[in-house]
Amino acid sequence: MDLAEAAKPTNLGDLVGLDSLVSDVGTWVDDWPQALLFHGPPGTGKTSAAHVIARTLLKDWFNDMNFIESNASDDRGIDFVRVGLKSTMRSKPLGTPRKIILLDEADGLTPQAQDAMRQLIEKYSHNAMVILTCNELEKIRPAIRSRCSTYAFRPVSPNEGADRLRAILISQQLGLATIVPHDEALIPLLARLVKAMNGDLRACIMFLDSIDFHELEERLSRLEAMQGEDIVGYALEDDWWKVRRSLHNALKAGRSLHHVLRSFYENIYEHFDDEENLDAIWDIMAAYGDVNAGRHTWPGDDYSFCDYTVAKMRERTKERR
C-alpha cells in the first residue's frame, strides 16, 4: 500500500505544526505576498505546503499553466534563471491574476543565479509569486531573503506526528488491530517512531510503508537501538566496514540522508572530549566537512554518498598514520 501518496496533504488542515503559516494564508486571498521562502530540514513538509498553498490560492485555476514546479538543485546556473525562469515569469497566467512558481532546493542555486533571480522577483512580481524552499537558510542571499515572507519548518513533535500518522492509517481503511491489539496503544508507538525519525514525517511514512504492520514494535525497537551505535568509535578502531554498515542500515530503516549525517556529526561532537584520540577526531571532522560541502552536486544516490564519506574519512585518518 502506498502510504506516501495517502500522506500528501490536500488542504490547510492537513499541515502539521504550521499554525502561523496556515493563519497567514487565510489573509492572502486578495493580496498575495511577493515571494515565500520555506526553510527547514528535509521531510518537514516544505514542498507539500507549497502545493497546498497553490491549490488554496489558485482554486479552480490550479493547473500546469498556473503552477510550475522546478528543482533548483538540478538547474543551478545563471542560464536557467535568465532563460528558463525568466520566460516562465514573463508569460501571463491563465484565468488568475498571478501564477505560482515553486523552486525546490533553492539553496542549490549558485550565488550568481540567486542575484539574477532576485531581479526577476522584483520585475515580475505582478505576474508570478515565487515559492522557494531550502534546507539551509544561510545559503540564500540576504537580498532574496529580504524580499520573501519567510517561514521556518521544524521537525514535528512526537504527539503531533503520531496524530497525523494515525489519521493517514485510518484514511486507508486499515484495521488498526492488524498493527496493535488496541487503538490506544497505537499513538505511543507512532510517537516513538516520530521521535526516532527526528520529527521527519516523510521518513516515518517510508518506514511504515516498508514493514509488515504486525512487526511495528519489533522494528521500531531495532531502529531505536541502532541510534545508540557509536559509529565514530568504529572509525577510531579502524573498522570502516562497521561504519559503512551502520550508515547504510540507518538509510534502509527509512531515515533521510540529512538526518543520518546530522546524527553522525552529533556522534563526532560527543568524542571531542576524547583527548587521546583528538587528532583523529579532527581528521574525521575535516573529511566529513569537505565531503558534505559538495552534497548538493553529488551525482549518485544516498548510499553511494555515504560510501564516499566513509572513504574520505578513512583516507584522511590513514594519512596521519
Disulfide bonds with the S-S distance in Angstrom:
none
